[in-house]
């Protein structure tokens, strides 16, 4: 699996697409030469069900969840899905999973949001004890954790195959690599906004980052990275937006991707901002051609 995972992928929210559009977009991502398509799970489709559809409609593309919510299914069900999807697709599925956020767990699902690291540790231990009696994948399936804090990164190193950080800087990537060590996968998401000027780029960034600014997990990570409470006001300071969103021309965006690689990322998945519905595959392909 690791050999199949190239250095560049696409991260996209797919819930607004029809099933036919989903299949067509995945095929276009594959044809454009990206090695992986990452997709999240929130209040739309079950990410593991969508993964099955995406895998069935492609032949080479790796499909990865970024992330599957552990509160949405028990450890036995997660192992069964991870193993089954890999066996059915010839090893083209990566399970990225995480603890999500308290509002999406307490309020939406009616569960009690536990301490993130302790909850994830217990879940991974339960996965290790899961029973799976169907045909197994030919290669070991990969499990990555949505890791933002040092303790979750340590857990990614000790009990998983690596980490999938979201909303982070190249400086964070370097810190994550130092914690993970040289042998674990580090697959980093990066928001990108092709834009002619700072005003346009920052507007696109604020439109999405305003959602994440209200979530404690991200705020705490940004505070650890040197931001302060003033950076969270009015949809995010210029400093915060510029750090999280690679805006500008294609070469400026490529420089940010290269910075993550130089900092130790094995794989960077780019999320194109400013799109409604199906992302512009031509814009993604144009960025990739220079990398």
N, C-alpha and C positions, 0 to 999 in steps of 0.2 A: 504493500500500500504506500509506504513512504516514498518508494521510487516513482510511483505514479503521480504523486502530489508535486506539481511544479511550483514555481516561485510566485505565480500570480493567479489570483482567482477573482471572482465577482461575489459581492455580498448584496443581496436584494430582498426586500420585502415583497412577497408574491401574492398576498391575500386579495388584492384588488383585481387580479387577473382571473379570467375564466380558466377552466381546465385546459381548453384548447390553446389559449394564450400562454399558459404555463409551459406546456409541451413545446410550443414554438420558440419561446424565449430560451429554454434550456438547450434546445438544438442549436440556436443561434450562438449562444455562449460557447458551446462545444466547437462549432464550426469556426468561431473566431480564434480558437487556440487557447482559451483559458482552461486551466486544468481542473478547476473546481467551481461549484456554485453553492454558496452558503445562504441559508435562509432562516429567519427567526420564527418564534412561536409566541403569540400574544393572545389576541381575541378573535382570530380567524381560524384557519384550518389547523388540524392536528399536524404538526411538523413531520412526524414519522409517516403518516399516511401520504402527505405530499411528497416526501422523499421517495416512496415507492413508485408514485406516478412519474416523477422526474427520472428516476433510474430506468423505468420501463420504456421511456421515450428517448433515451440516449444510449450511446454504445461505449463511449470512452470517458465521459465526464464523471468526475467524482462529485457526489452530492453530500453536503455536510450541513448539519443543523447548527445554527448559531443564534440562539441555543434552544434545545429541548428542555422544557421546564420539569424539574424532578418532582414537583408537586402535582403534575398532571398525570402521573402514572407511578406505580410502585416499581421497585428495583427488578423484580421478576419480569414484569412487562417490558422494562427498558432493555434488559439483556436479550429477551426474546426478539424484540424489534431490531436491535443492533446486529445480532447474529443472523437473523433471517434476511435482512436487507443485504448484508454482505454476501451471504451464500447465494442469494438469488441474482445478484448483480455481478458476481465475479470479483468481489472485493472493492466495490466502488463507493462505499458509504462510510463516512466518518461521523461518529456520534459526538457532537459538541453539546454539553449539557450544563445547566447551572441552576442556582437557587432562585433566580428571577428577582422580583422586588416585592416588598410587603404589600403594596396596594393591589398587585395582581394575584397575590396569594391569599391574604386575609379577606379583602373586600370582594374580589371577583370569584374566587374559588371556595371561600369559606373555610380555609385551613388556617392553622396557626403557624405564622412565619417564625421558624426557629432561628437560633444563632447559625449564621451561614456556614462557618467552617465545621462546626460540630455536626450540623445536619448533613452536610455533604460527606463528611467522613463516614457517618453511619450508613448513608445511602451506598457509598462505594463498597463498604464492607458487606452490605446485604447483596449487592451485585456479585461480589466474589463468591457468595454462597448459593447463588441462584442455580436452579436445575434447568438444563436445556437438553432435551433428548432428540431434537430434530437433527438432520445433517448439519454439520458445522462448516463454517467458511474454511477455505483452503489456507488462508492466511489469518493471522491474529487480527481481529477487528480493533480499530483504534477508538479510544475514548479521550476526549479533551474536555477541560473544565473552563468555564467562564471565570477567569481569575483576574481580580483587580488588586487585591491586597497581598502582602507578602505571605501571610499564612495560607491563603488559598493557592498561591503559586507553589508553596512548599508541598501542599497536598497534591497539586498537579504533577509535581515531580515524584512524589513518593507512592501514590496510589493510582495514577492515571498515566496516559501517554504524552501529556503535555498540556498546553494552555491555549485558549482562544480569547485574548483580551479585546475589548471593544471600547472605543472612545479614549484612546491613549496616544501619547506622544512617542517619538523615537527614543527620548530619554527614558521613558517607562520601559520601552522594549529592551533597552540595554540592561536595566535593572532586573527585568523579568528573566532575561537570559542568564544573568549572574546567579539567580536563585535556582532556575531550572537545571543549570549545568549544560554541558554540550550535547547530551544524547536525547533530550526530550524535544518534541515538536513545539514550536512557537509560531502560531498562525494568528496574525494581527489584522484586525479590521481597520480600514482607513476611509473616512468620508472624503469625497472629492467633488469639487464644484468648478467645472470649466466656466470662467467668468472674465469679462474684459477689464474689470476694475474692482477695487476693494469694496466699494459700496454694494455691488451686486453679489460678490462672493460672500460677504458677511451677512447679507440679507438671507441668502440661501442657507447659510449655516445656522443663523438664529431660528429659522423656521422649524428646524428639526431639533436643535440642541435645547430649545426651551422646554421640550418634553423631558429630557434627561436631567436638566438642572433641578427639577423637583424631586428626584429620586436620591435618597441618602447614599446608596452604594456608590454612585458616580460622584456626588459632592465630596464624600470622604476621600475618594481616590484623588480628586483634583486638589483637595487641601493638602494631601500628602505630597503632591507634586509641586507645591509652592504657590498655588492660587489661594485667594482669600475670599471672604464672604462678598466683598464688593464685586468680584468677578461674576457673581451669580445674579446680579441685578439687571433689570431691563432686557431680559432675554440673553444675557451673557456679554461680558466685556469684549472689546476688540481683541484683547490679549488671549482670552479663553477661546474665542471663535477661531482665531488664527492658529492656535495650537492644535485644535481638534480637526479643523477642516482644511484640506489642501485645496486652496482656490487659486485661480489665475489661469495662465495659459497651460497647454499640455505639458510643457517642459517643467514648469513649476510644480505641477502635480507629480511628474515622474521623479523629481528631486526628492519629494517627500517619501515616495515609495522606496527609493534607493536608500534614504536615511534609515528606514526601518530595517532593510536588509543589512546595511552596514552595522546596525546596532545588534544584530543577531537573530532577526526574524527568519524563519525558514520559508514562510509563505505570507504574502500580504493579499488580502481580499479587499477590493475597492468597492465602495458604495457610492453610486452616482446620485448626487442631490439635484433637486429641482425638477424631478420627473414625477408625473402622475400616471399611475397604471404601469405599463411596460417600460422599463428603462431603455434608453437610446443605445442600442448595441453598437451603432456606428461610432458614437462618442467613446464608448468603452474600448472599442477596438483601436481607435485612433491613439488613445493614451498608451495602450499596450504595445503598439508597434515600435515605440521608441525605447522600450525597456528590454 
